[in-house]
């Protein structure tokens, strides 16, 4: 067929490791946020946002990548592999929720330092618990050996 865009068996498009990794990450992140919605240490406002799916996996980039000592927006965006503009949007939302604050950067008068607030630190500690619980649930679902192999393999593959 001249001009055809058919490639034969299209199953390969969704039957590869990248597809399964994406689905697994989506499931893992969704479970972590579900746990967060009911975690007793999560401040009520954030718990309600998580329960109503207002906190997304994108917001966890701040949770995962903001160091304890804080960071400049450009550094935070780079750590998360996001554009500065996309990270600025997330920071603005998290700032409105009381999770983070922007203060004067101690070493650069032109820059702002983003750091966790007390509410954000409570969120962070609950996030650690939720990740541990989600990991344990995965281990129970697929077995300790499989979880260990997946973890070691992904760690080696990521190059980090």
Backbone as a chain_set.jsonl record, in Angstrom:
{"seq": "XXXXXXXXXXXXXXXXXXXXXXXXXXXXXXXXXXXXXXXXXXXXXXXXXXXXXXXXXXXXXXXXXXXXXXXXXXXXXXXXXXXXXXXXXXXXXXXXXXXXXXXXXXXXXXXXXXXXXXXXXXXXXXXXXXXXXXXXXXXXXXXXXXXXXXXXXXXXXXXX", "coords": {"N": [[0.834, -1.178, 0.0], [0.815, 1.977, -1.054], [1.955, 4.899, 0.531], [1.031, 4.101, 2.981], [0.688, 4.059, 6.524], [0.864, 1.986, 8.189], [2.41, -0.302, 10.387], [2.52, -2.971, 10.655], [2.333, -5.455, 13.142], [1.138, -3.821, 15.883], [1.459, -4.195, 18.542], [3.911, -3.914, 19.799], [4.101, -1.292, 20.548], [3.021, -0.934, 23.045], [4.047, -2.92, 24.511], [6.578, -3.01, 25.934], [9.459, -2.326, 27.968], [9.618, 0.368, 28.769], [6.98, 1.26, 28.64], [5.809, -0.348, 30.638], [7.261, 0.526, 32.846], [6.385, 3.197, 33.027], [3.629, 2.812, 33.587], [3.866, 1.453, 36.022], [5.116, 3.423, 37.607], [3.114, 5.39, 37.601], [1.108, 4.004, 38.995], [2.406, 3.556, 41.444], [2.941, 6.225, 42.331], [0.286, 7.152, 42.497], [-0.683, 5.517, 44.534], [0.943, 6.315, 46.684], [0.064, 8.969, 46.994], [-2.568, 8.461, 47.666], [-2.258, 7.213, 50.141], [-1.142, 9.361, 51.491], [-3.338, 11.064, 51.611], [-4.748, 10.091, 53.727], [-3.07, 9.989, 55.843], [-2.213, 10.434, 59.204], [-0.377, 12.41, 60.011], [-0.294, 14.298, 58.053], [-1.003, 17.627, 57.384], [-4.338, 18.893, 57.709], [-5.44, 20.494, 55.602], [-3.76, 19.9, 53.397], [-4.136, 17.171, 53.319], [-6.829, 17.047, 52.575], [-6.634, 18.213, 50.022], [-5.077, 16.258, 48.737], [-6.83, 14.088, 48.914], [-8.837, 14.924, 47.226], [-7.66, 14.733, 44.791], [-6.149, 16.95, 44.065], [-3.52, 17.352, 44.539], [-0.892, 16.346, 42.663], [1.127, 13.889, 40.915], [3.053, 15.483, 39.789], [3.446, 17.484, 41.692], [4.851, 16.1, 43.551], [7.413, 16.275, 42.714], [8.606, 18.435, 43.943], [8.593, 17.524, 46.568], [10.279, 15.321, 46.324], [12.681, 16.449, 45.416], [13.462, 18.87, 46.637], [15.98, 19.995, 48.63], [16.793, 19.588, 52.146], [17.989, 21.917, 53.136], [17.0, 23.804, 51.447], [16.663, 25.449, 48.214], [17.585, 27.225, 45.213], [15.283, 28.252, 42.662], [16.083, 27.605, 40.017], [17.982, 25.611, 40.491], [16.43, 23.685, 41.799], [14.61, 23.04, 39.766], [16.387, 21.939, 37.891], [17.311, 19.68, 39.311], [14.971, 18.217, 39.372], [14.557, 17.759, 36.732], [13.037, 19.448, 35.154], [11.582, 22.288, 33.439], [12.408, 25.666, 34.288], [10.2, 27.33, 34.32], [8.008, 25.562, 34.546], [8.562, 24.444, 37.046], [8.383, 26.742, 38.587], [5.649, 27.238, 38.523], [4.678, 25.013, 39.976], [5.929, 25.511, 42.447], [4.704, 27.926, 43.155], [2.045, 27.048, 43.515], [2.443, 25.211, 45.64], [3.4, 26.954, 47.523], [1.145, 28.528, 47.978], [-0.39, 26.636, 49.256], [0.93, 26.424, 51.601], [3.129, 24.777, 51.885], [5.747, 25.344, 51.067], [8.141, 28.032, 51.199], [9.332, 31.182, 49.994], [12.306, 32.821, 50.41], [14.845, 35.323, 51.025], [17.815, 34.572, 49.334], [20.671, 33.289, 50.908], [23.25, 33.612, 49.816], [23.059, 35.039, 47.456], [21.853, 37.939, 46.496], [20.071, 38.49, 44.474], [18.584, 36.249, 44.082], [15.996, 33.916, 45.123], [15.384, 31.793, 47.868], [14.004, 28.627, 48.095], [12.242, 26.83, 50.428], [11.116, 24.247, 52.694], [8.219, 24.751, 54.699], [6.987, 24.513, 58.095], [4.641, 23.083, 57.792], [5.165, 21.943, 55.31], [7.338, 20.323, 55.983], [6.075, 18.491, 57.657], [4.48, 17.271, 55.732], [6.524, 16.191, 54.142], [7.71, 14.289, 55.886], [5.554, 12.567, 56.251], [5.31, 11.752, 53.635], [7.609, 10.22, 53.315], [6.909, 8.043, 54.951], [4.675, 7.131, 53.503], [5.817, 6.37, 51.054], [7.425, 4.266, 51.944], [5.41, 2.511, 52.8], [4.046, 2.037, 50.365], [6.097, 0.81, 48.929], [6.399, -1.501, 50.456], [3.913, -2.67, 50.012], [4.154, -3.202, 47.296], [6.209, -5.064, 47.414], [4.872, -7.114, 48.765], [3.016, -7.739, 46.822], [4.457, -8.613, 44.525], [6.575, -10.052, 45.46], [9.538, -10.458, 47.445], [12.003, -11.118, 46.226], [11.618, -10.425, 43.501], [11.07, -7.701, 43.751], [13.523, -6.824, 44.773], [15.264, -7.445, 42.635], [14.16, -5.812, 40.623], [14.576, -3.273, 41.78], [17.425, -3.178, 42.047], [18.143, -3.532, 39.346], [16.938, -1.287, 38.09], [18.225, 0.753, 39.428], [20.871, 0.344, 38.567], [20.526, 0.711, 35.801], [19.664, 3.359, 35.678], [21.944, 4.766, 36.097], [22.77, 6.194, 38.281]], "CA": [[0.0, 0.0, 0.0], [1.607, 3.185, -1.158], [1.558, 5.942, 1.467], [0.468, 3.512, 4.191], [1.428, 4.309, 7.762], [0.791, 0.786, 8.999], [3.717, -0.88, 10.697], [2.337, -4.383, 10.997], [1.89, -5.694, 14.512], [1.303, -2.612, 16.687], [1.591, -4.57, 19.947], [5.19, -3.467, 20.333], [3.979, 0.075, 21.07], [2.663, -0.96, 24.461], [4.599, -4.125, 25.115], [8.01, -2.799, 26.121], [9.766, -1.988, 29.356], [9.294, 1.775, 29.037], [5.535, 1.323, 28.903], [5.539, -0.951, 31.944], [7.834, 1.421, 33.852], [5.478, 4.343, 33.163], [2.426, 2.366, 34.288], [4.237, 1.146, 37.407], [5.336, 4.69, 38.292], [1.805, 6.005, 37.807], [0.437, 3.257, 40.062], [3.133, 3.808, 42.684], [2.673, 7.604, 42.745], [-1.123, 7.248, 42.89], [-0.83, 4.867, 45.838], [1.575, 7.186, 47.678], [-0.827, 10.101, 47.244], [-3.741, 7.926, 48.368], [-1.841, 7.042, 51.534], [-0.973, 10.712, 52.026], [-4.66, 11.648, 51.855], [-5.296, 9.552, 54.971], [-1.993, 9.909, 56.828], [-2.549, 11.308, 60.332], [0.579, 13.494, 60.192], [-0.436, 15.288, 56.987], [-1.922, 18.701, 57.777], [-5.68, 18.667, 57.179], [-5.634, 21.139, 54.298], [-3.056, 19.117, 52.375], [-4.819, 15.879, 53.258], [-8.036, 17.256, 51.759], [-6.211, 18.408, 48.63], [-4.668, 14.949, 48.21], [-8.024, 13.247, 48.807], [-9.623, 15.397, 46.08], [-6.783, 14.643, 43.619], [-5.614, 18.265, 43.719], [-2.07, 17.174, 44.577], [-0.6, 15.359, 41.624], [2.491, 13.369, 40.881], [3.945, 16.603, 39.473], [3.784, 18.174, 42.934], [5.828, 15.32, 44.317], [8.768, 16.663, 42.301], [9.139, 19.294, 44.997], [8.829, 16.653, 47.716], [11.433, 14.461, 46.046], [13.91, 17.111, 44.986], [13.854, 20.046, 47.413], [16.846, 19.573, 49.74], [16.429, 20.085, 53.476], [18.486, 23.279, 53.324], [16.377, 24.676, 50.469], [17.36, 25.578, 46.93], [17.085, 28.225, 44.27], [14.338, 27.695, 41.704], [16.795, 26.992, 38.891], [18.607, 24.377, 40.966], [15.344, 22.743, 42.053], [14.124, 22.602, 38.456], [17.4, 21.058, 37.3], [17.297, 18.412, 40.052], [13.747, 17.499, 39.024], [14.514, 17.548, 35.289], [11.919, 20.243, 34.654], [11.93, 23.661, 33.076], [12.283, 26.631, 35.378], [8.832, 27.838, 34.297], [7.118, 24.531, 35.085], [8.824, 24.348, 38.473], [7.863, 27.959, 39.217], [4.208, 27.021, 38.687], [4.5, 24.088, 41.097], [6.334, 26.195, 43.676], [3.638, 28.889, 43.47], [0.924, 26.289, 44.073], [2.828, 24.683, 46.95], [3.505, 28.103, 48.419], [-0.236, 28.872, 48.337], [-0.86, 25.584, 50.166], [1.697, 26.505, 52.84], [4.167, 23.738, 51.934], [7.071, 25.931, 50.872], [8.227, 29.486, 51.278], [10.45, 31.807, 49.283], [12.983, 33.813, 51.245], [16.073, 35.83, 50.408], [18.888, 33.583, 49.257], [21.769, 33.785, 51.75], [24.481, 33.918, 49.093], [22.802, 35.737, 46.199], [20.783, 38.906, 46.776], [19.106, 38.504, 43.366], [17.843, 34.979, 44.038], [15.121, 33.533, 46.235], [15.598, 30.44, 48.379], [12.762, 27.896, 48.327], [12.443, 25.848, 51.49], [9.903, 23.728, 53.303], [7.67, 25.341, 55.917], [6.67, 23.47, 59.07], [3.616, 22.257, 57.142], [5.861, 21.181, 54.282], [8.147, 19.281, 56.633], [5.128, 17.446, 58.07], [4.154, 16.586, 54.478], [7.716, 15.433, 53.743], [7.861, 13.12, 56.759], [4.458, 11.653, 55.917], [5.638, 11.219, 52.312], [8.573, 9.142, 53.554], [6.125, 6.907, 55.443], [3.816, 6.645, 52.424], [6.683, 5.669, 50.106], [7.791, 2.994, 52.566], [4.242, 1.637, 52.772], [3.802, 1.645, 48.974], [7.147, -0.163, 48.595], [6.066, -2.751, 51.142], [2.773, -3.238, 49.295], [4.691, -3.766, 46.056], [6.949, -6.27, 47.808], [3.869, -8.134, 49.069], [2.314, -8.1, 45.589], [5.285, -9.312, 43.535], [7.589, -10.852, 46.137], [10.773, -9.787, 47.849], [13.064, -11.33, 45.232], [11.325, -9.632, 42.304], [11.244, -6.295, 44.123], [14.962, -6.586, 44.891], [15.835, -7.451, 41.284], [13.69, -4.594, 39.952], [15.265, -2.135, 42.384], [18.839, -3.194, 41.639], [18.227, -3.33, 37.903], [16.624, 0.103, 37.758], [19.311, 1.563, 39.978], [22.014, 0.209, 37.647], [20.157, 1.28, 34.512], [19.547, 4.823, 35.764], [23.281, 5.363, 36.08], [22.952, 7.1, 39.426]], "C": [[0.877, 1.24, 0.0], [1.083, 4.255, -0.201], [0.983, 5.406, 2.769], [1.339, 3.839, 5.401], [1.391, 3.092, 8.67], [2.182, 0.192, 9.191], [3.604, -2.351, 11.053], [1.784, -4.518, 12.396], [2.184, -4.463, 15.369], [1.462, -2.925, 18.174], [2.87, -4.078, 20.59], [5.098, -2.079, 20.969], [3.677, 0.099, 22.558], [3.161, -2.216, 25.159], [6.122, -3.998, 25.151], [8.245, -2.26, 27.529], [9.436, -0.539, 29.695], [7.821, 1.958, 29.365], [5.218, 0.793, 30.29], [6.112, -0.095, 33.074], [6.911, 2.616, 34.104], [4.234, 3.958, 33.936], [2.72, 2.069, 35.762], [4.451, 2.433, 38.201], [4.009, 5.389, 38.568], [1.069, 5.322, 38.96], [1.083, 3.554, 41.411], [2.822, 5.212, 43.205], [1.234, 7.783, 43.209], [-1.333, 6.635, 44.272], [-0.209, 5.728, 46.942], [0.643, 8.35, 48.006], [-2.102, 9.664, 47.954], [-3.425, 7.736, 49.855], [-1.714, 8.405, 52.207], [-2.314, 11.342, 52.39], [-5.237, 11.211, 53.194], [-4.252, 9.461, 56.087], [-2.278, 10.895, 57.963], [-1.599, 12.496, 60.522], [0.479, 14.567, 59.109], [-1.406, 16.364, 57.462], [-3.248, 18.579, 57.022], [-5.901, 19.278, 55.802], [-4.979, 20.358, 53.177], [-3.689, 17.745, 52.211], [-6.07, 15.98, 52.388], [-7.692, 17.468, 50.294], [-5.821, 17.077, 47.996], [-5.885, 14.059, 47.997], [-8.883, 13.64, 47.609], [-8.801, 15.435, 44.794], [-6.292, 16.01, 43.143], [-4.082, 18.259, 43.758], [-1.766, 16.06, 43.595], [0.832, 14.858, 41.749], [3.485, 14.485, 40.552], [4.366, 17.341, 40.735], [4.798, 17.39, 43.763], [7.252, 15.605, 43.861], [9.401, 17.56, 43.361], [9.487, 18.439, 46.215], [10.088, 15.828, 47.52], [12.741, 15.229, 45.92], [14.33, 18.344, 45.784], [14.714, 19.594, 48.597], [16.409, 20.214, 51.061], [16.838, 21.537, 53.684], [17.864, 24.28, 52.357], [17.202, 24.759, 49.197], [16.785, 26.753, 46.144], [16.189, 27.521, 43.265], [15.053, 26.99, 40.555], [17.437, 25.667, 39.291], [17.555, 23.296, 41.216], [14.804, 22.186, 40.745], [15.107, 21.63, 37.809], [17.408, 19.703, 37.988], [16.105, 17.554, 39.652], [13.642, 17.212, 37.531], [13.347, 18.274, 34.64], [12.422, 21.605, 34.195], [11.733, 24.554, 34.301], [10.837, 27.13, 35.463], [7.847, 26.83, 34.902], [7.318, 24.396, 36.597], [8.281, 25.572, 39.195], [6.359, 27.836, 39.458], [3.935, 26.11, 39.871], [4.846, 24.754, 42.428], [5.257, 27.187, 44.101], [2.435, 28.187, 44.078], [1.255, 25.784, 45.472], [2.991, 25.793, 47.975], [2.108, 28.535, 48.887], [-0.821, 27.866, 49.326], [-0.106, 25.594, 51.494], [2.791, 25.463, 52.974], [5.578, 24.302, 51.867], [6.983, 27.448, 51.032], [9.42, 29.953, 50.454], [11.014, 32.888, 50.204], [14.211, 34.303, 50.492], [17.128, 34.729, 50.438], [20.083, 34.114, 50.046], [23.024, 34.189, 50.984], [24.304, 34.711, 47.814], [21.597, 36.65, 46.391], [19.72, 38.941, 45.671], [18.188, 37.296, 43.377], [16.974, 34.808, 45.278], [15.423, 32.083, 46.586], [14.228, 29.812, 48.625], [13.062, 26.85, 49.391], [11.095, 25.392, 52.028], [9.511, 24.579, 54.505], [7.474, 24.205, 56.917], [5.615, 22.519, 58.491], [4.25, 21.367, 56.077], [6.716, 20.067, 54.855], [7.261, 18.149, 57.146], [4.722, 16.609, 56.869], [5.309, 15.676, 54.072], [7.885, 14.175, 54.588], [6.76, 12.096, 56.498], [4.711, 11.005, 54.558], [6.624, 10.058, 52.442], [7.849, 7.882, 54.032], [5.29, 6.283, 54.331], [4.621, 5.878, 51.38], [7.069, 4.309, 50.667], [6.615, 2.018, 52.532], [3.96, 1.147, 51.353], [4.847, 0.628, 48.515], [6.843, -1.513, 49.226], [4.887, -3.443, 50.459], [3.218, -3.853, 47.971], [5.42, -5.073, 46.352], [5.972, -7.412, 48.102], [3.176, -8.628, 47.801], [3.164, -8.943, 44.646], [6.383, -10.169, 44.154], [8.86, -10.063, 46.397], [11.857, -9.914, 46.792], [12.849, -10.467, 43.999], [11.541, -8.149, 42.605], [12.728, -5.939, 44.212], [15.611, -6.517, 43.517], [15.424, -6.191, 40.524], [14.462, -3.382, 40.473], [16.72, -2.066, 41.949], [19.004, -2.931, 40.156], [17.972, -1.891, 37.509], [17.694, 1.064, 38.278], [20.526, 1.527, 39.043], [21.719, 0.892, 36.314], [20.104, 2.798, 34.546], [20.904, 5.515, 35.755], [23.553, 6.299, 37.25], [23.484, 6.384, 40.605]], "O": [[1.597, 1.502, 0.963], [-0.125, 4.484, -0.14], [0.493, 6.185, 3.587], [2.566, 3.888, 5.307], [1.844, 3.164, 9.813], [3.01, 0.187, 8.28], [4.499, -2.91, 11.686], [0.876, -3.786, 12.791], [3.345, -4.102, 15.561], [1.588, -2.006, 18.984], [2.91, -3.848, 21.799], [5.911, -1.727, 21.824], [4.037, 1.048, 23.254], [2.737, -2.529, 26.271], [6.848, -4.754, 24.505], [7.315, -1.794, 28.188], [9.011, -0.256, 30.815], [7.464, 2.721, 30.262], [4.452, 1.405, 31.035], [5.51, -0.002, 34.145], [6.683, 3.001, 35.251], [3.817, 4.681, 34.841], [1.919, 2.393, 36.638], [4.014, 2.528, 39.348], [3.807, 5.923, 39.658], [0.474, 5.993, 39.803], [0.389, 3.776, 42.403], [2.479, 5.379, 44.376], [0.978, 8.477, 44.193], [-2.081, 7.177, 45.086], [-0.785, 5.851, 48.023], [0.456, 8.679, 49.177], [-2.655, 10.417, 48.757], [-4.24, 8.066, 50.716], [-2.127, 8.581, 53.353], [-2.408, 12.076, 53.374], [-6.115, 11.879, 53.74], [-4.53, 8.914, 57.155], [-2.556, 12.066, 57.706], [-1.983, 13.492, 61.136], [1.095, 15.626, 59.228], [-2.514, 16.049, 57.898], [-3.275, 18.209, 55.848], [-6.49, 18.64, 54.929], [-5.577, 20.172, 52.118], [-3.77, 17.218, 51.102], [-6.336, 15.103, 51.566], [-8.386, 16.957, 49.415], [-6.187, 16.798, 46.855], [-5.959, 13.347, 46.995], [-9.576, 12.799, 47.037], [-9.189, 16.084, 43.823], [-6.048, 16.203, 41.952], [-3.433, 19.064, 43.09], [-2.319, 14.964, 43.688], [1.622, 15.335, 42.564], [4.634, 14.437, 40.99], [5.512, 17.777, 40.846], [5.517, 17.965, 44.58], [8.204, 15.222, 44.54], [10.595, 17.453, 43.639], [10.546, 18.61, 46.82], [10.874, 15.656, 48.451], [13.798, 14.713, 46.28], [15.453, 18.819, 45.62], [14.225, 18.883, 49.475], [15.741, 21.248, 51.075], [16.122, 22.301, 54.331], [18.16, 25.472, 52.429], [18.3, 24.208, 49.116], [15.664, 27.203, 46.381], [16.328, 26.318, 43.045], [14.663, 25.89, 40.166], [17.433, 24.712, 38.515], [17.766, 22.129, 40.884], [14.567, 20.984, 40.633], [14.701, 20.614, 37.244], [17.503, 18.675, 37.318], [16.2, 16.328, 39.596], [12.736, 16.497, 37.104], [12.743, 17.774, 33.692], [13.535, 22.018, 34.52], [10.985, 24.222, 35.22], [10.313, 27.328, 36.559], [6.964, 27.202, 35.675], [6.348, 24.251, 37.342], [7.768, 25.452, 40.308], [5.857, 28.284, 40.488], [3.057, 26.398, 40.685], [4.136, 24.579, 43.418], [4.933, 27.278, 45.286], [1.862, 28.674, 45.052], [0.443, 25.913, 46.388], [2.745, 25.588, 49.164], [1.917, 28.868, 50.057], [-1.664, 28.225, 50.148], [-0.462, 24.856, 52.413], [3.332, 25.276, 54.064], [6.49, 23.804, 52.527], [5.907, 28.045, 51.003], [10.384, 29.216, 50.249], [10.287, 33.747, 50.704], [14.568, 33.76, 49.447], [17.303, 34.046, 51.447], [20.469, 35.27, 49.872], [23.788, 35.028, 51.461], [25.288, 35.031, 47.146], [20.458, 36.185, 46.441], [18.593, 39.376, 45.911], [17.128, 37.315, 42.751], [17.176, 35.445, 46.312], [15.684, 31.257, 45.712], [13.384, 30.409, 49.294], [14.016, 26.082, 49.27], [10.074, 26.055, 51.845], [10.371, 25.066, 55.238], [7.769, 23.052, 56.606], [5.69, 21.305, 58.68], [3.915, 20.189, 55.957], [6.805, 18.986, 54.273], [7.646, 16.981, 57.081], [4.627, 15.385, 56.962], [5.094, 14.522, 53.7], [8.174, 13.105, 54.051], [7.012, 10.891, 56.521], [4.368, 9.841, 54.351], [6.489, 9.04, 51.763], [8.145, 6.78, 53.569], [5.203, 5.06, 54.223], [4.165, 4.852, 50.875], [7.044, 3.31, 49.949], [6.802, 0.83, 52.266], [3.666, -0.032, 51.155], [4.519, -0.313, 47.792], [7.015, -2.552, 48.588], [4.868, -4.668, 50.343], [2.716, -4.904, 47.571], [5.267, -6.061, 45.633], [6.226, -8.555, 47.722], [2.794, -9.795, 47.712], [2.661, -9.884, 44.033], [7.048, -10.928, 43.449], [9.203, -9.133, 45.668], [12.552, -8.944, 46.489], [13.789, -9.846, 43.504], [12.129, -7.429, 41.798], [13.137, -4.865, 43.77], [16.422, -5.628, 43.259], [16.252, -5.573, 39.854], [14.943, -2.563, 39.69], [17.195, -1.011, 41.529], [19.899, -2.191, 39.748], [18.699, -1.33, 36.69], [18.017, 2.061, 37.632], [21.132, 2.561, 38.766], [22.58, 1.578, 35.763], [20.455, 3.457, 33.567], [21.004, 6.702, 35.444], [24.478, 7.108, 37.197], [23.697, 6.994, 41.653]]}, "num_chains": 1, "name": "protein.A"}
